[in-house]
Amino acid sequence: MACHVNTRMPEQDGITGVPVLANALVSFECELSNAVDEATNHILFGRVINIRENDEEGALLYCKRRCLNS
């Protein structure tokens, strides 16, 4: 007997209309600037057009060989 469990995360619309995770510490919205096919790989390059940070929770960042609190 199979049961269905709703595992969807809460979403909200970003400025471009794409769904972003509402509880994420940070989200980046990008527009595709280039796509390259190399052997069996598809490499996508995006230009960041919006960054959304979670005001309620901080993140631990690693930069310049040390940890920083956001």
ABEGO torsion letter per residue (X at the ends): XBBBBBABBBBBBBAAGBBBBAABABBBBBBBABBBBBEABBBBBBBBABBBBBAABBBBBBBGGBBBBX
